[in-house]
């Protein structure tokens, strides 16, 4: 049972680390001095819109 739980927790950690949600990205962008994730991306992509979905 403990081994199964450990495997489940590892799978969840991988998924969470793989793609942060929009709220997390907005908060990280605020820490970097931007209004939101979109403004952060525009600053680094030269205004190009990212095709990733939330």
PDBQT receptor file of N, H, CA, C and O in Angstrom, charges set to zero:
ATOM      1  N   UNK A   1       0.833  -1.204   0.000  1.00  0.00    +0.000 N 
ATOM      2  CA  UNK A   1       0.000   0.000   0.000  1.00  0.00    +0.000 C 
ATOM      3  C   UNK A   1       0.871   1.260   0.000  1.00  0.00    +0.000 C 
ATOM      4  O   UNK A   1       0.616   2.199  -0.754  1.00  0.00    +0.000 OA
ATOM      5  N   UNK A   2       1.885   1.270   0.839  1.00  0.00    +0.000 N 
ATOM      6  H   UNK A   2       2.093   0.507   1.451  1.00  0.00    +0.000 HD
ATOM      7  CA  UNK A   2       2.768   2.444   0.923  1.00  0.00    +0.000 C 
ATOM      8  C   UNK A   2       3.490   2.679  -0.408  1.00  0.00    +0.000 C 
ATOM      9  O   UNK A   2       3.692   3.821  -0.820  1.00  0.00    +0.000 OA
ATOM     10  N   UNK A   3       3.873   1.590  -1.070  1.00  0.00    +0.000 N 
ATOM     11  H   UNK A   3       3.709   0.663  -0.735  1.00  0.00    +0.000 HD
ATOM     12  CA  UNK A   3       4.556   1.711  -2.356  1.00  0.00    +0.000 C 
ATOM     13  C   UNK A   3       3.617   2.306  -3.409  1.00  0.00    +0.000 C 
ATOM     14  O   UNK A   3       4.037   3.127  -4.225  1.00  0.00    +0.000 OA
ATOM     15  N   UNK A   4       2.349   1.891  -3.389  1.00  0.00    +0.000 N 
ATOM     16  H   UNK A   4       2.008   1.224  -2.726  1.00  0.00    +0.000 HD
ATOM     17  CA  UNK A   4       1.361   2.421  -4.332  1.00  0.00    +0.000 C 
ATOM     18  C   UNK A   4       1.128   3.908  -4.110  1.00  0.00    +0.000 C 
ATOM     19  O   UNK A   4       1.036   4.682  -5.063  1.00  0.00    +0.000 OA
ATOM     20  N   UNK A   5       1.033   4.299  -2.848  1.00  0.00    +0.000 N 
ATOM     21  H   UNK A   5       1.108   3.671  -2.074  1.00  0.00    +0.000 HD
ATOM     22  CA  UNK A   5       0.817   5.711  -2.509  1.00  0.00    +0.000 C 
ATOM     23  C   UNK A   5       2.013   6.549  -2.941  1.00  0.00    +0.000 C 
ATOM     24  O   UNK A   5       1.853   7.652  -3.463  1.00  0.00    +0.000 OA
ATOM     25  N   UNK A   6       3.212   6.017  -2.719  1.00  0.00    +0.000 N 
ATOM     26  H   UNK A   6       3.342   5.121  -2.295  1.00  0.00    +0.000 HD
ATOM     27  CA  UNK A   6       4.420   6.736  -3.124  1.00  0.00    +0.000 C 
ATOM     28  C   UNK A   6       4.449   6.927  -4.647  1.00  0.00    +0.000 C 
ATOM     29  O   UNK A   6       4.816   7.996  -5.134  1.00  0.00    +0.000 OA
ATOM     30  N   UNK A   7       4.063   5.892  -5.391  1.00  0.00    +0.000 N 
ATOM     31  H   UNK A   7       3.765   5.023  -4.996  1.00  0.00    +0.000 HD
ATOM     32  CA  UNK A   7       4.013   5.983  -6.853  1.00  0.00    +0.000 C 
ATOM     33  C   UNK A   7       2.995   7.008  -7.317  1.00  0.00    +0.000 C 
ATOM     34  O   UNK A   7       3.249   7.773  -8.248  1.00  0.00    +0.000 OA
ATOM     35  N   UNK A   8       1.833   7.020  -6.657  1.00  0.00    +0.000 N 
ATOM     36  H   UNK A   8       1.627   6.399  -5.901  1.00  0.00    +0.000 HD
ATOM     37  CA  UNK A   8       0.800   7.996  -7.000  1.00  0.00    +0.000 C 
ATOM     38  C   UNK A   8       1.287   9.421  -6.741  1.00  0.00    +0.000 C 
ATOM     39  O   UNK A   8       1.085  10.305  -7.573  1.00  0.00    +0.000 OA
ATOM     40  N   UNK A   9       1.918   9.645  -5.610  1.00  0.00    +0.000 N 
ATOM     41  H   UNK A   9       2.083   8.927  -4.933  1.00  0.00    +0.000 HD
ATOM     42  CA  UNK A   9       2.433  10.979  -5.282  1.00  0.00    +0.000 C 
ATOM     43  C   UNK A   9       3.504  11.421  -6.279  1.00  0.00    +0.000 C 
ATOM     44  O   UNK A   9       3.553  12.589  -6.664  1.00  0.00    +0.000 OA
ATOM     45  N   UNK A  10       4.343  10.505  -6.687  1.00  0.00    +0.000 N 
ATOM     46  H   UNK A  10       4.303   9.556  -6.374  1.00  0.00    +0.000 HD
ATOM     47  CA  UNK A  10       5.368  10.853  -7.682  1.00  0.00    +0.000 C 
ATOM     48  C   UNK A  10       4.733  11.229  -9.016  1.00  0.00    +0.000 C 
ATOM     49  O   UNK A  10       5.186  12.166  -9.674  1.00  0.00    +0.000 OA
ATOM     50  N   UNK A  11       3.692  10.510  -9.418  1.00  0.00    +0.000 N 
ATOM     51  H   UNK A  11       3.325   9.749  -8.884  1.00  0.00    +0.000 HD
ATOM     52  CA  UNK A  11       3.006  10.824 -10.675  1.00  0.00    +0.000 C 
ATOM     53  C   UNK A  11       2.348  12.194 -10.600  1.00  0.00    +0.000 C 
ATOM     54  O   UNK A  11       2.395  12.956 -11.565  1.00  0.00    +0.000 OA
ATOM     55  N   UNK A  12       1.737  12.513  -9.468  1.00  0.00    +0.000 N 
ATOM     56  H   UNK A  12       1.698  11.893  -8.684  1.00  0.00    +0.000 HD
ATOM     57  CA  UNK A  12       1.089  13.813  -9.293  1.00  0.00    +0.000 C 
ATOM     58  C   UNK A  12       2.137  14.919  -9.321  1.00  0.00    +0.000 C 
ATOM     59  O   UNK A  12       1.927  15.951  -9.959  1.00  0.00    +0.000 OA
ATOM     60  N   UNK A  13       3.260  14.719  -8.640  1.00  0.00    +0.000 N 
ATOM     61  H   UNK A  13       3.431  13.881  -8.122  1.00  0.00    +0.000 HD
ATOM     62  CA  UNK A  13       4.329  15.726  -8.645  1.00  0.00    +0.000 C 
ATOM     63  C   UNK A  13       4.828  15.998 -10.065  1.00  0.00    +0.000 C 
ATOM     64  O   UNK A  13       5.040  17.153 -10.434  1.00  0.00    +0.000 OA
ATOM     65  N   UNK A  14       5.015  14.958 -10.852  1.00  0.00    +0.000 N 
ATOM     66  H   UNK A  14       4.843  14.020 -10.553  1.00  0.00    +0.000 HD
ATOM     67  CA  UNK A  14       5.480  15.127 -12.234  1.00  0.00    +0.000 C 
ATOM     68  C   UNK A  14       4.486  15.945 -13.045  1.00  0.00    +0.000 C 
ATOM     69  O   UNK A  14       4.884  16.815 -13.819  1.00  0.00    +0.000 OA
ATOM     70  N   UNK A  15       3.200  15.674 -12.873  1.00  0.00    +0.000 N 
ATOM     71  H   UNK A  15       2.877  14.967 -12.244  1.00  0.00    +0.000 HD
ATOM     72  CA  UNK A  15       2.168  16.391 -13.630  1.00  0.00    +0.000 C 
ATOM     73  C   UNK A  15       2.128  17.852 -13.220  1.00  0.00    +0.000 C 
ATOM     74  O   UNK A  15       2.007  18.732 -14.073  1.00  0.00    +0.000 OA
ATOM     75  N   UNK A  16       2.229  18.121 -11.929  1.00  0.00    +0.000 N 
ATOM     76  H   UNK A  16       2.328  17.406 -11.236  1.00  0.00    +0.000 HD
ATOM     77  CA  UNK A  16       2.189  19.499 -11.432  1.00  0.00    +0.000 C 
ATOM     78  C   UNK A  16       3.408  20.267 -11.924  1.00  0.00    +0.000 C 
ATOM     79  O   UNK A  16       3.292  21.428 -12.316  1.00  0.00    +0.000 OA
ATOM     80  N   UNK A  17       4.565  19.636 -11.908  1.00  0.00    +0.000 N 
ATOM     81  H   UNK A  17       4.659  18.692 -11.589  1.00  0.00    +0.000 HD
ATOM     82  CA  UNK A  17       5.787  20.303 -12.347  1.00  0.00    +0.000 C 
ATOM     83  C   UNK A  17       5.847  20.452 -13.864  1.00  0.00    +0.000 C 
ATOM     84  O   UNK A  17       6.545  21.326 -14.379  1.00  0.00    +0.000 OA
ATOM     85  N   UNK A  18       5.123  19.608 -14.570  1.00  0.00    +0.000 N 
ATOM     86  H   UNK A  18       4.557  18.898 -14.151  1.00  0.00    +0.000 HD
ATOM     87  CA  UNK A  18       5.173  19.641 -16.035  1.00  0.00    +0.000 C 
ATOM     88  C   UNK A  18       4.563  20.919 -16.605  1.00  0.00    +0.000 C 
ATOM     89  O   UNK A  18       5.133  21.542 -17.501  1.00  0.00    +0.000 OA
ATOM     90  N   UNK A  19       3.405  21.302 -16.082  1.00  0.00    +0.000 N 
ATOM     91  H   UNK A  19       2.942  20.796 -15.355  1.00  0.00    +0.000 HD
ATOM     92  CA  UNK A  19       2.750  22.487 -16.619  1.00  0.00    +0.000 C 
ATOM     93  C   UNK A  19       2.002  23.225 -15.506  1.00  0.00    +0.000 C 
ATOM     94  O   UNK A  19       0.929  22.796 -15.083  1.00  0.00    +0.000 OA
ATOM     95  N   UNK A  20       2.567  24.321 -15.042  1.00  0.00    +0.000 N 
ATOM     96  H   UNK A  20       3.439  24.669 -15.386  1.00  0.00    +0.000 HD
ATOM     97  CA  UNK A  20       1.876  25.089 -13.999  1.00  0.00    +0.000 C 
ATOM     98  C   UNK A  20       0.580  25.705 -14.526  1.00  0.00    +0.000 C 
ATOM     99  O   UNK A  20       0.467  25.995 -15.716  1.00  0.00    +0.000 OA
ATOM    100  N   UNK A  21      -0.388  25.903 -13.645  1.00  0.00    +0.000 N 
ATOM    101  H   UNK A  21      -0.295  25.667 -12.678  1.00  0.00    +0.000 HD
ATOM    102  CA  UNK A  21      -1.653  26.495 -14.091  1.00  0.00    +0.000 C 
ATOM    103  C   UNK A  21      -1.503  27.999 -14.302  1.00  0.00    +0.000 C 
ATOM    104  O   UNK A  21      -0.497  28.598 -13.923  1.00  0.00    +0.000 OA
ATOM    105  N   UNK A  22      -2.501  28.581 -14.900  1.00  0.00    +0.000 N 
ATOM    106  H   UNK A  22      -3.318  28.094 -15.208  1.00  0.00    +0.000 HD
ATOM    107  CA  UNK A  22      -2.456  29.997 -15.280  1.00  0.00    +0.000 C 
ATOM    108  C   UNK A  22      -2.282  30.913 -14.069  1.00  0.00    +0.000 C 
ATOM    109  O   UNK A  22      -1.546  31.897 -14.137  1.00  0.00    +0.000 OA
ATOM    110  N   UNK A  23      -2.947  30.597 -12.977  1.00  0.00    +0.000 N 
ATOM    111  H   UNK A  23      -3.545  29.797 -12.922  1.00  0.00    +0.000 HD
ATOM    112  CA  UNK A  23      -2.853  31.421 -11.775  1.00  0.00    +0.000 C 
ATOM    113  C   UNK A  23      -1.413  31.462 -11.258  1.00  0.00    +0.000 C 
ATOM    114  O   UNK A  23      -0.929  32.512 -10.837  1.00  0.00    +0.000 OA
ATOM    115  N   UNK A  24      -0.739  30.323 -11.293  1.00  0.00    +0.000 N 
ATOM    116  H   UNK A  24      -1.133  29.470 -11.635  1.00  0.00    +0.000 HD
ATOM    117  CA  UNK A  24       0.659  30.255 -10.869  1.00  0.00    +0.000 C 
ATOM    118  C   UNK A  24       1.542  31.086 -11.791  1.00  0.00    +0.000 C 
ATOM    119  O   UNK A  24       2.417  31.818 -11.327  1.00  0.00    +0.000 OA
ATOM    120  N   UNK A  25       1.312  30.973 -13.101  1.00  0.00    +0.000 N 
ATOM    121  H   UNK A  25       0.601  30.379 -13.478  1.00  0.00    +0.000 HD
ATOM    122  CA  UNK A  25       2.106  31.744 -14.059  1.00  0.00    +0.000 C 
ATOM    123  C   UNK A  25       1.887  33.244 -13.879  1.00  0.00    +0.000 C 
ATOM    124  O   UNK A  25       2.837  34.020 -13.982  1.00  0.00    +0.000 OA
ATOM    125  N   UNK A  26       0.653  33.663 -13.612  1.00  0.00    +0.000 N 
ATOM    126  H   UNK A  26      -0.119  33.033 -13.529  1.00  0.00    +0.000 HD
ATOM    127  CA  UNK A  26       0.366  35.077 -13.369  1.00  0.00    +0.000 C 
ATOM    128  C   UNK A  26       1.104  35.569 -12.128  1.00  0.00    +0.000 C 
ATOM    129  O   UNK A  26       1.664  36.666 -12.134  1.00  0.00    +0.000 OA
ATOM    130  N   UNK A  27       1.108  34.781 -11.082  1.00  0.00    +0.000 N 
ATOM    131  H   UNK A  27       0.653  33.891 -11.076  1.00  0.00    +0.000 HD
ATOM    132  CA  UNK A  27       1.787  35.184  -9.840  1.00  0.00    +0.000 C 
ATOM    133  C   UNK A  27       3.293  35.267 -10.014  1.00  0.00    +0.000 C 
ATOM    134  O   UNK A  27       3.926  36.188  -9.498  1.00  0.00    +0.000 OA
ATOM    135  N   UNK A  28       3.871  34.321 -10.730  1.00  0.00    +0.000 N 
ATOM    136  H   UNK A  28       3.356  33.572 -11.149  1.00  0.00    +0.000 HD
ATOM    137  CA  UNK A  28       5.312  34.379 -11.002  1.00  0.00    +0.000 C 
ATOM    138  C   UNK A  28       5.662  35.602 -11.847  1.00  0.00    +0.000 C 
ATOM    139  O   UNK A  28       6.698  36.235 -11.646  1.00  0.00    +0.000 OA
ATOM    140  N   UNK A  29       4.787  35.919 -12.790  1.00  0.00    +0.000 N 
ATOM    141  H   UNK A  29       3.945  35.405 -12.953  1.00  0.00    +0.000 HD
ATOM    142  CA  UNK A  29       5.003  37.101 -13.626  1.00  0.00    +0.000 C 
ATOM    143  C   UNK A  29       4.964  38.376 -12.793  1.00  0.00    +0.000 C 
ATOM    144  O   UNK A  29       5.745  39.299 -13.024  1.00  0.00    +0.000 OA
ATOM    145  N   UNK A  30       4.055  38.425 -11.824  1.00  0.00    +0.000 N 
ATOM    146  H   UNK A  30       3.420  37.675 -11.636  1.00  0.00    +0.000 HD
ATOM    147  CA  UNK A  30       3.993  39.581 -10.919  1.00  0.00    +0.000 C 
ATOM    148  C   UNK A  30       5.304  39.751 -10.160  1.00  0.00    +0.000 C 
ATOM    149  O   UNK A  30       5.790  40.870  -9.999  1.00  0.00    +0.000 OA
ATOM    150  N   UNK A  31       5.874  38.647  -9.695  1.00  0.00    +0.000 N 
ATOM    151  H   UNK A  31       5.480  37.737  -9.825  1.00  0.00    +0.000 HD
ATOM    152  CA  UNK A  31       7.149  38.707  -8.980  1.00  0.00    +0.000 C 
ATOM    153  C   UNK A  31       8.273  39.241  -9.868  1.00  0.00    +0.000 C 
ATOM    154  O   UNK A  31       9.216  39.869  -9.385  1.00  0.00    +0.000 OA
ATOM    155  N   UNK A  32       8.160  38.984 -11.159  1.00  0.00    +0.000 N 
ATOM    156  H   UNK A  32       7.394  38.474 -11.551  1.00  0.00    +0.000 HD
ATOM    157  CA  UNK A  32       9.169  39.447 -12.113  1.00  0.00    +0.000 C 
ATOM    158  C   UNK A  32       8.910  40.878 -12.578  1.00  0.00    +0.000 C 
ATOM    159  O   UNK A  32       9.684  41.428 -13.362  1.00  0.00    +0.000 OA
ATOM    160  N   UNK A  33       7.806  41.488 -12.089  1.00  0.00    +0.000 N 
ATOM    161  H   UNK A  33       7.178  41.041 -11.452  1.00  0.00    +0.000 HD
ATOM    162  CA  UNK A  33       7.543  42.880 -12.421  1.00  0.00    +0.000 C 
ATOM    163  C   UNK A  33       6.596  43.099 -13.591  1.00  0.00    +0.000 C 
ATOM    164  O   UNK A  33       6.536  44.200 -14.137  1.00  0.00    +0.000 OA
ATOM    165  N   UNK A  34       5.857  42.069 -13.983  1.00  0.00    +0.000 N 
ATOM    166  H   UNK A  34       5.906  41.174 -13.539  1.00  0.00    +0.000 HD
ATOM    167  CA  UNK A  34       4.915  42.184 -15.081  1.00  0.00    +0.000 C 
ATOM    168  C   UNK A  34       3.492  42.114 -14.551  1.00  0.00    +0.000 C 
ATOM    169  O   UNK A  34       3.262  41.635 -13.441  1.00  0.00    +0.000 OA
ATOM    170  N   UNK A  35       2.543  42.588 -15.339  1.00  0.00    +0.000 N 
ATOM    171  H   UNK A  35       2.730  42.977 -16.241  1.00  0.00    +0.000 HD
ATOM    172  CA  UNK A  35       1.142  42.600 -14.931  1.00  0.00    +0.000 C 
ATOM    173  C   UNK A  35       0.548  41.204 -14.848  1.00  0.00    +0.000 C 
ATOM    174  O   UNK A  35      -0.178  40.885 -13.906  1.00  0.00    +0.000 OA
ATOM    175  N   UNK A  36       0.858  40.372 -15.836  1.00  0.00    +0.000 N 
ATOM    176  H   UNK A  36       1.447  40.631 -16.602  1.00  0.00    +0.000 HD
ATOM    177  CA  UNK A  36       0.331  39.016 -15.888  1.00  0.00    +0.000 C 
ATOM    178  C   UNK A  36       1.202  38.178 -16.821  1.00  0.00    +0.000 C 
ATOM    179  O   UNK A  36       2.197  38.662 -17.361  1.00  0.00    +0.000 OA
ATOM    180  N   UNK A  37       0.818  36.924 -17.000  1.00  0.00    +0.000 N 
ATOM    181  H   UNK A  37       0.010  36.531 -16.561  1.00  0.00    +0.000 HD
ATOM    182  CA  UNK A  37       1.585  36.007 -17.837  1.00  0.00    +0.000 C 
ATOM    183  C   UNK A  37       1.657  36.470 -19.284  1.00  0.00    +0.000 C 
ATOM    184  O   UNK A  37       2.700  36.342 -19.925  1.00  0.00    +0.000 OA
ATOM    185  N   UNK A  38       0.561  37.005 -19.802  1.00  0.00    +0.000 N 
ATOM    186  H   UNK A  38      -0.287  37.108 -19.281  1.00  0.00    +0.000 HD
ATOM    187  CA  UNK A  38       0.552  37.483 -21.189  1.00  0.00    +0.000 C 
ATOM    188  C   UNK A  38       1.559  38.610 -21.408  1.00  0.00    +0.000 C 
ATOM    189  O   UNK A  38       2.279  38.609 -22.406  1.00  0.00    +0.000 OA
ATOM    190  N   UNK A  39       1.615  39.568 -20.485  1.00  0.00    +0.000 N 
ATOM    191  H   UNK A  39       1.030  39.569 -19.675  1.00  0.00    +0.000 HD
ATOM    192  CA  UNK A  39       2.563  40.679 -20.644  1.00  0.00    +0.000 C 
ATOM    193  C   UNK A  39       4.000  40.184 -20.509  1.00  0.00    +0.000 C 
ATOM    194  O   UNK A  39       4.901  40.697 -21.174  1.00  0.00    +0.000 OA
ATOM    195  N   UNK A  40       4.213  39.192 -19.652  1.00  0.00    +0.000 N 
ATOM    196  H   UNK A  40       3.481  38.776 -19.113  1.00  0.00    +0.000 HD
ATOM    197  CA  UNK A  40       5.545  38.588 -19.521  1.00  0.00    +0.000 C 
ATOM    198  C   UNK A  40       5.963  37.945 -20.844  1.00  0.00    +0.000 C 
ATOM    199  O   UNK A  40       7.083  38.147 -21.314  1.00  0.00    +0.000 OA
ATOM    200  N   UNK A  41       5.048  37.164 -21.441  1.00  0.00    +0.000 N 
ATOM    201  H   UNK A  41       4.139  37.000 -21.059  1.00  0.00    +0.000 HD
ATOM    202  CA  UNK A  41       5.356  36.512 -22.709  1.00  0.00    +0.000 C 
ATOM    203  C   UNK A  41       5.588  37.516 -23.829  1.00  0.00    +0.000 C 
ATOM    204  O   UNK A  41       6.493  37.339 -24.645  1.00  0.00    +0.000 OA
ATOM    205  N   UNK A  42       4.781  38.563 -23.874  1.00  0.00    +0.000 N 
ATOM    206  H   UNK A  42       4.046  38.707 -23.211  1.00  0.00    +0.000 HD
ATOM    207  CA  UNK A  42       4.967  39.582 -24.923  1.00  0.00    +0.000 C 
ATOM    208  C   UNK A  42       6.344  40.221 -24.812  1.00  0.00    +0.000 C 
ATOM    209  O   UNK A  42       6.971  40.513 -25.830  1.00  0.00    +0.000 OA
ATOM    210  N   UNK A  43       6.817  40.439 -23.606  1.00  0.00    +0.000 N 
ATOM    211  H   UNK A  43       6.307  40.201 -22.779  1.00  0.00    +0.000 HD
ATOM    212  CA  UNK A  43       8.121  41.067 -23.411  1.00  0.00    +0.000 C 
ATOM    213  C   UNK A  43       9.254  40.181 -23.938  1.00  0.00    +0.000 C 
ATOM    214  O   UNK A  43      10.254  40.685 -24.450  1.00  0.00    +0.000 OA
ATOM    215  N   UNK A  44       9.095  38.877 -23.813  1.00  0.00    +0.000 N 
ATOM    216  H   UNK A  44       8.283  38.468 -23.397  1.00  0.00    +0.000 HD
ATOM    217  CA  UNK A  44      10.165  37.973 -24.219  1.00  0.00    +0.000 C 
ATOM    218  C   UNK A  44       9.973  37.361 -25.598  1.00  0.00    +0.000 C 
ATOM    219  O   UNK A  44      10.922  36.834 -26.178  1.00  0.00    +0.000 OA
ATOM    220  N   UNK A  45       8.769  37.425 -26.123  1.00  0.00    +0.000 N 
ATOM    221  H   UNK A  45       7.998  37.853 -25.652  1.00  0.00    +0.000 HD
ATOM    222  CA  UNK A  45       8.514  36.868 -27.452  1.00  0.00    +0.000 C 
ATOM    223  C   UNK A  45       8.324  37.952 -28.501  1.00  0.00    +0.000 C 
ATOM    224  O   UNK A  45       7.940  37.652 -29.632  1.00  0.00    +0.000 OA
ATOM    225  N   UNK A  46       8.577  39.170 -28.159  1.00  0.00    +0.000 N 
ATOM    226  H   UNK A  46       8.889  39.414 -27.240  1.00  0.00    +0.000 HD
ATOM    227  CA  UNK A  46       8.447  40.256 -29.120  1.00  0.00    +0.000 C 
ATOM    228  C   UNK A  46       7.030  40.483 -29.593  1.00  0.00    +0.000 C 
ATOM    229  O   UNK A  46       6.810  40.907 -30.728  1.00  0.00    +0.000 OA
ATOM    230  N   UNK A  47       6.065  40.204 -28.731  1.00  0.00    +0.000 N 
ATOM    231  H   UNK A  47       6.243  39.860 -27.809  1.00  0.00    +0.000 HD
ATOM    232  CA  UNK A  47       4.677  40.428 -29.074  1.00  0.00    +0.000 C 
ATOM    233  C   UNK A  47       4.002  39.244 -29.733  1.00  0.00    +0.000 C 
ATOM    234  O   UNK A  47       2.797  39.287 -29.977  1.00  0.00    +0.000 OA
ATOM    235  N   UNK A  48       4.750  38.181 -30.030  1.00  0.00    +0.000 N 
ATOM    236  H   UNK A  48       5.729  38.147 -29.831  1.00  0.00    +0.000 HD
ATOM    237  CA  UNK A  48       4.155  36.990 -30.648  1.00  0.00    +0.000 C 
ATOM    238  C   UNK A  48       3.302  36.255 -29.630  1.00  0.00    +0.000 C 
ATOM    239  O   UNK A  48       3.704  36.085 -28.479  1.00  0.00    +0.000 OA
ATOM    240  N   UNK A  49       2.137  35.824 -30.050  1.00  0.00    +0.000 N 
ATOM    241  H   UNK A  49       1.810  35.962 -30.985  1.00  0.00    +0.000 HD
ATOM    242  CA  UNK A  49       1.218  35.107 -29.175  1.00  0.00    +0.000 C 
ATOM    243  C   UNK A  49       1.658  33.653 -29.071  1.00  0.00    +0.000 C 
ATOM    244  O   UNK A  49       1.942  33.012 -30.083  1.00  0.00    +0.000 OA
ATOM    245  N   UNK A  50       1.716  33.130 -27.844  1.00  0.00    +0.000 N 
ATOM    246  H   UNK A  50       1.485  33.650 -27.022  1.00  0.00    +0.000 HD
ATOM    247  CA  UNK A  50       2.075  31.740 -27.628  1.00  0.00    +0.000 C 
ATOM    248  C   UNK A  50       0.881  30.854 -27.926  1.00  0.00    +0.000 C 
ATOM    249  O   UNK A  50      -0.233  31.194 -27.528  1.00  0.00    +0.000 OA
ATOM    250  N   UNK A  51       1.060  29.743 -28.602  1.00  0.00    +0.000 N 
ATOM    251  H   UNK A  51       1.965  29.466 -28.926  1.00  0.00    +0.000 HD
ATOM    252  CA  UNK A  51      -0.026  28.863 -28.991  1.00  0.00    +0.000 C 
ATOM    253  C   UNK A  51      -0.429  27.866 -27.920  1.00  0.00    +0.000 C 
ATOM    254  O   UNK A  51      -1.359  27.090 -28.139  1.00  0.00    +0.000 OA
ATOM    255  N   UNK A  52       0.229  27.855 -26.775  1.00  0.00    +0.000 N 
ATOM    256  H   UNK A  52       0.985  28.485 -26.597  1.00  0.00    +0.000 HD
ATOM    257  CA  UNK A  52      -0.117  26.913 -25.709  1.00  0.00    +0.000 C 
ATOM    258  C   UNK A  52      -1.467  27.253 -25.120  1.00  0.00    +0.000 C 
ATOM    259  O   UNK A  52      -1.799  28.419 -24.907  1.00  0.00    +0.000 OA
ATOM    260  N   UNK A  53      -2.234  26.219 -24.863  1.00  0.00    +0.000 N 
ATOM    261  H   UNK A  53      -1.964  25.272 -25.036  1.00  0.00    +0.000 HD
ATOM    262  CA  UNK A  53      -3.530  26.395 -24.208  1.00  0.00    +0.000 C 
ATOM    263  C   UNK A  53      -3.334  26.256 -22.723  1.00  0.00    +0.000 C 
ATOM    264  O   UNK A  53      -2.378  25.633 -22.260  1.00  0.00    +0.000 OA
ATOM    265  N   UNK A  54      -4.246  26.842 -21.983  1.00  0.00    +0.000 N 
ATOM    266  H   UNK A  54      -5.022  27.348 -22.359  1.00  0.00    +0.000 HD
ATOM    267  CA  UNK A  54      -4.172  26.781 -20.519  1.00  0.00    +0.000 C 
ATOM    268  C   UNK A  54      -4.591  25.439 -20.026  1.00  0.00    +0.000 C 
ATOM    269  O   UNK A  54      -4.594  25.198 -18.818  1.00  0.00    +0.000 OA
TER     270      UNK A  54
